Amino acid sequence: MAERLLIQVQNKIRARHYSIRTEQAYIYWIKAFIRFHKYQHPNTMGDREVTDYLTHIAVKKQVASNTQNQALSAILQRFPLLIH
């Protein structure tokens, strides 16, 4: 399932003509998001899980706000219904 999911992400990103580096970064953030939630399928998650993950990378990983925004964009690229 994970490979099919990532191929869908890759196809969507390529259809929008994003750079290869953006594609790699988005796939990284989507994988990290799924791992953080112990491989729970993103379709079963919502606002709370996204907020928890973004808080985690900001506080524990100490990423910059632009990096946090990139992670959010990556998650929403594949799962636009997560944020209501």
Summary of the structure (lengths in Angstrom):
residues: 84
radius of gyration: 12.1
end to end distance: 25.1
largest distance: 33.7
contacts: 223
relative contact order: 0.17
helix: 76%
strand: 0%
